[in-house]
Amino acid sequence: MTITRELEPIPLTGIEPVRGWEEFLRDGEGFLRTATAAYTKKNRIFTSEILYNLIAMAIEKFIMAALMRHGAMPYNHTMQDLVAAMEDTFPGKMTKLGEGLLELDKYQDICDLDGFKIIPPESEKIPGMLALADQMHTLVTEELIC
């Protein structure tokens, strides 16, 4: 007879900051600046798929900066895992943003090489995604990494 039980994650809050969190923050700001400028200038080279990826990278970097600053790490880098790690580390702080971030996962699932999917978002979705990334930046810089 085999007994299987699910392992509970060990909270990593309170541990020393992970080195390099500042670089993640700067990188996120760079991705967001690039996406915002490309969208504002209507640069045709930056398709909605490319803008989505720049925005998702900005959000991932912001989340990683906040987690690393507080000595925590996610289990993976899907939006679902990033949101879960943020909720564990900063209870209640993801209430307004979490649902929007989880929506981003529907456009790309590249973890399973045999069943990966990429669905480019409609260009009308980009302004909302940019606003979401900007809100994440504000949350991280004004509340979480102080």
Backbone hydrogen bonds in HBPLUS format (Angstrom, degrees):
<---DONOR---> <-ACCEPTOR-->    atom                        ^
c    i                          cat <-CA-CA->   ^        H-A-AA   ^      H-
h    n   atom  resd res      DA  || num        DHA   H-A  angle D-A-AA Bond
n    s   type  num  typ     dist DA aas  dist angle  dist       angle   num
A0018-VAL N   A0068-MET O   2.76 MM  50  4.82 164.3  1.79 137.9 141.6     1
A0023-GLU N   A0020-GLY O   3.07 MM   3  5.34 126.7  2.37 103.9 116.9     2
A0024-PHE N   A0020-GLY O   3.29 MM   4  6.72 152.5  2.37 150.2 157.5     3
A0025-LEU N   A0021-TRP O   3.10 MM   4  6.44 154.8  2.17 147.2 153.6     4
A0026-ARG N   A0022-GLU O   2.98 MM   4  6.30 163.9  2.00 150.3 154.0     5
A0027-ASP N   A0023-GLU O   2.84 MM   4  6.03 161.9  1.87 151.0 156.4     6
A0028-GLY N   A0024-PHE O   2.93 MM   4  6.11 158.8  1.97 148.1 153.7     7
A0029-GLU N   A0025-LEU O   2.97 MM   4  6.27 157.2  2.03 150.9 157.1     8
A0030-GLY N   A0026-ARG O   2.95 MM   4  6.24 149.8  2.04 146.7 155.2     9
A0031-PHE N   A0027-ASP O   2.91 MM   4  6.25 159.7  1.95 155.0 159.7    10
A0032-LEU N   A0028-GLY O   2.94 MM   4  6.15 163.3  1.97 151.4 156.2    11
A0033-ARG N   A0029-GLU O   2.90 MM   4  6.06 158.1  1.95 145.2 151.4    12
A0034-THR N   A0030-GLY O   2.98 MM   4  6.13 163.0  2.01 149.7 154.2    13
A0035-ALA N   A0031-PHE O   2.97 MM   4  6.19 166.8  1.99 151.7 155.2    14
A0036-THR N   A0032-LEU O   2.90 MM   4  5.99 165.5  1.92 151.7 156.1    15
A0037-ALA N   A0033-ARG O   2.91 MM   4  6.01 167.9  1.92 151.4 155.1    16
A0038-ALA N   A0034-THR O   2.93 MM   4  6.03 165.5  1.95 151.4 156.0    17
A0039-TYR N   A0035-ALA O   2.94 MM   4  6.06 159.4  1.99 147.5 153.3    18
A0040-THR N   A0036-THR O   2.86 MM   4  5.97 166.2  1.88 152.5 157.0    19
A0041-LYS N   A0037-ALA O   2.92 MM   4  6.00 160.3  1.96 151.0 155.9    20
A0043-ASN N   A0038-ALA O   3.07 MM   5  5.29 155.3  2.14 153.7 157.9    21
A0042-LYS N   A0039-TYR O   3.05 MM   3  4.95 151.0  2.14  99.1 108.0    22
A0046-PHE N   A0043-ASN O   3.08 MM   3  5.77 145.7  2.20 116.7 124.5    23
A0051-LEU N   A0047-THR O   2.89 MM   4  6.17 167.9  1.90 158.5 162.2    24
A0052-TYR N   A0048-SER O   2.87 MM   4  5.92 156.9  1.92 139.8 146.6    25
A0053-ASN N   A0049-GLU O   3.10 MM   4  6.33 158.9  2.14 142.2 147.2    26
A0054-LEU N   A0050-ILE O   2.95 MM   4  6.26 157.7  2.00 152.9 159.1    27
A0055-ILE N   A0051-LEU O   2.88 MM   4  6.08 163.1  1.91 155.9 160.4    28
A0056-ALA N   A0052-TYR O   2.81 MM   4  6.01 164.1  1.83 154.0 158.9    29
A0057-MET N   A0053-ASN O   2.91 MM   4  6.02 153.9  1.98 143.1 150.2    30
A0058-ALA N   A0054-LEU O   2.96 MM   4  6.20 152.3  2.03 143.3 151.1    31
A0059-ILE N   A0055-ILE O   2.96 MM   4  6.26 166.1  1.98 156.5 159.1    32
A0060-GLU N   A0056-ALA O   2.90 MM   4  6.07 163.7  1.93 148.2 153.2    33
A0061-LYS N   A0057-MET O   2.91 MM   4  6.06 161.1  1.94 148.9 153.9    34
A0062-PHE N   A0058-ALA O   2.93 MM   4  6.21 158.3  1.98 152.5 158.5    35
A0063-ILE N   A0059-ILE O   2.94 MM   4  6.17 166.4  1.96 156.4 159.7    36
A0064-MET N   A0060-GLU O   2.85 MM   4  6.03 163.5  1.88 150.9 156.2    37
A0065-ALA N   A0061-LYS O   2.88 MM   4  6.04 154.4  1.95 146.7 153.5    38
A0066-ALA N   A0062-PHE O   3.08 MM   4  6.38 162.1  2.11 150.3 154.1    39
A0067-LEU N   A0063-ILE O   2.91 MM   4  6.16 170.5  1.92 159.3 161.8    40
A0068-MET N   A0064-MET O   2.79 MM   4  5.81 169.7  1.80 152.6 156.2    41
A0069-ARG N   A0065-ALA O   2.91 MM   4  5.92 155.0  1.98 144.3 151.5    42
A0070-HIS N   A0067-LEU O   3.00 MM   3  5.27 134.6  2.22 102.4 115.0    43
A0072-ALA N   A0067-LEU O   2.82 MM   5  4.83 169.8  1.83 138.7 136.0    44
A0071-GLY N   A0068-MET O   2.98 MM   3  4.85 165.4  2.00 108.9 109.6    45
A0082-LEU N   A0078-THR O   2.90 MM   4  6.15 159.1  1.95 155.3 162.0    46
A0083-VAL N   A0079-MET O   2.82 MM   4  5.90 164.8  1.84 152.9 156.5    47
A0084-ALA N   A0080-GLN O   3.02 MM   4  6.16 158.6  2.07 142.7 149.1    48
A0085-ALA N   A0081-ASP O   2.98 MM   4  6.14 158.5  2.03 144.4 149.9    49
A0086-MET N   A0082-LEU O   2.97 MM   4  6.20 153.1  2.04 144.9 152.6    50
A0087-GLU N   A0083-VAL O   2.85 MM   4  6.11 156.8  1.91 152.3 158.7    51
A0088-ASP N   A0084-ALA O   2.93 MM   4  6.17 152.7  2.01 147.0 154.5    52
A0089-THR N   A0085-ALA O   2.95 MM   4  6.08 155.9  2.01 144.4 150.9    53
A0090-PHE N   A0086-MET O   2.66 MM   4  5.52 160.1  1.69 150.8 157.1    54
A0093-LYS N   A0090-PHE O   3.07 MM   3  5.71 167.1  2.09 142.7 145.5    55
A0098-GLY N   A0094-MET O   2.68 MM   4  5.03 160.7  1.72 152.1 154.0    56
A0101-LEU N   A0097-LEU O   3.03 MM   4  6.27 157.7  2.08 159.1 166.3    57
A0102-LEU N   A0098-GLY O   2.94 MM   4  6.19 158.0  1.99 154.1 160.1    58
A0103-GLU N   A0099-GLU O   3.13 MM   4  6.40 141.4  2.29 140.8 150.7    59
A0104-LEU N   A0101-LEU O   3.02 MM   3  5.36 137.8  2.20 104.4 115.7    60
A0105-ASP N   A0102-LEU O   3.19 MM   3  5.62 145.5  2.31 107.8 116.3    61
A0106-LYS N   A0103-GLU O   3.15 MM   3  5.76 155.4  2.21 114.1 120.7    62
A0107-TYR N   A0104-LEU O   3.30 MM   3  5.95 164.9  2.32 116.7 120.8    63
A0108-GLN N   A0105-ASP O   3.34 MM   3  5.62 144.6  2.47 104.0 112.8    64
A0119-ILE N   A0107-TYR O   2.69 MM  12  4.73 172.4  1.69 147.9 148.9    65
A0109-ASP N   A0117-LYS O   2.85 MM   8  5.20 165.0  1.87 155.3 156.7    66
A0117-LYS N   A0109-ASP O   2.87 MM   8  5.20 150.7  1.95 132.7 142.3    67
A0115-GLY N   A0112-ASP O   3.09 MM   3  5.35 136.4  2.29 104.2 116.2    68
A0125-LYS N   A0122-GLU O   2.94 MM   3  5.59 161.2  1.97 120.6 126.5    69
A0126-ILE N   A0123-SER O   3.26 MM   3  5.54 153.8  2.33 106.8 113.9    70
A0129-MET N   A0125-LYS O   3.12 MM   4  6.39 152.1  2.20 150.2 158.8    71
A0129-MET N   A0126-ILE O   3.04 MM   3  4.98 115.4  2.48  96.4 112.6    72
A0130-LEU N   A0126-ILE O   2.84 MM   4  6.10 159.2  1.88 161.5 167.0    73
A0131-ALA N   A0127-PRO O   2.95 MM   4  6.18 156.1  2.01 145.5 152.1    74
A0132-LEU N   A0128-GLY O   2.93 MM   4  6.13 152.5  2.01 142.2 149.8    75
A0133-ALA N   A0129-MET O   2.94 MM   4  6.23 158.9  1.99 149.8 154.8    76
A0134-ASP N   A0130-LEU O   2.92 MM   4  6.15 155.2  1.98 147.0 154.2    77
A0135-GLN N   A0131-ALA O   2.88 MM   4  6.12 154.1  1.95 148.5 155.4    78
A0136-MET N   A0132-LEU O   2.92 MM   4  6.20 151.8  2.00 146.7 154.7    79
A0137-HIS N   A0133-ALA O   2.94 MM   4  6.19 156.2  2.00 146.7 153.0    80
A0138-THR N   A0134-ASP O   2.97 MM   4  6.25 159.8  2.02 147.8 153.0    81
A0139-LEU N   A0135-GLN O   2.92 MM   4  6.16 164.8  1.95 150.1 154.1    82
A0140-VAL N   A0136-MET O   2.94 MM   4  6.12 168.9  1.96 153.7 156.6    83
A0141-THR N   A0137-HIS O   2.87 MM   4  5.99 173.7  1.87 157.4 159.6    84
A0142-GLU N   A0138-THR O   2.85 MM   4  5.61 157.4  1.90 149.0 155.0    85
A0143-GLU N   A0139-LEU O   2.99 MM   4  5.41 144.3  2.12 136.1 143.0    86
A0144-LEU N   A0139-LEU O   3.25 MM   5  6.54 143.3  2.40 147.4 155.1    87
A0145-ILE N   A0140-VAL O   3.06 MM   5  6.02 140.8  2.22 171.7 167.0    88
